[in-house]
Amino acid sequence: MQIKEVVLAGVDASLETALMLERKANQLLFATRDQKEGMQAFIEKRKPKFEGGGLKSEVQHLYSTKV
């Protein structure tokens, strides 16, 4: 789930539910390879090389690397 989807889903939700959705989405997206690449590129002062795809891409990668 991307942040934009969470925002749209949270519009009609209570504040408590919307904040919970946002917190969960941030936890999931913060663990992506693109996030790690972005932080590493920032530290190394270089342009990041993003793979794209967000969380869906991460899940597919995990399943494709398992034996």
C-alpha positions in Angstrom: 0.0 0.0 0.0 1.4 3.4 -1.0 1.1 6.5 1.1 -1.4 8.1 -1.3 -3.7 5.1 -1.0 -3.5 5.4 2.8 -4.4 9.1 2.7 -7.4 8.4 0.5 -8.6 5.6 2.7 -8.1 7.7 5.8 -10.3 10.6 4.6 -13.5 8.9 5.6 -12.0 7.2 8.7 -11.9 8.5 12.3 -8.7 10.4 13.3 -7.6 7.4 15.4 -8.0 5.0 12.5 -6.4 7.3 9.9 -3.3 7.8 12.1 -3.1 4.0 12.6 -3.2 3.5 8.9 -0.5 6.1 8.3 1.7 4.6 11.0 1.5 1.1 9.6 2.1 2.3 6.0 5.2 4.2 7.1 6.5 1.2 9.0 6.1 -1.0 5.9 7.5 1.5 3.4 10.4 2.4 5.6 11.7 -1.1 5.2 11.9 -1.1 1.3 15.2 -1.4 -0.7 14.4 2.0 -2.3 14.3 3.7 1.2 17.6 2.1 2.1 19.2 3.1 -1.2 17.9 6.7 -0.7 19.4 7.0 2.7 22.7 5.4 1.6 22.9 7.8 -1.4 22.3 10.7 0.9 25.1 9.7 3.2 27.4 9.1 0.3 26.3 12.4 -1.4 25.4 10.7 -4.6 22.3 10.4 -6.8 20.1 7.4 -5.7 19.5 4.5 -8.0 15.9 3.6 -7.2 14.3 0.3 -8.4 10.8 1.6 -7.9 7.7 -0.5 -7.2 7.3 0.3 -3.5 6.0 -2.4 -1.1 4.5 -4.6 -3.8 8.0 -4.9 -5.4 9.5 -5.8 -2.0 7.0 -8.6 -1.5 7.7 -10.0 -5.0 11.4 -9.8 -4.4 11.1 -11.7 -1.1 9.1 -14.5 -2.7 11.4 -14.7 -5.7 14.5 -15.1 -3.5 13.2 -17.8 -1.3 14.2 -21.4 -2.1 
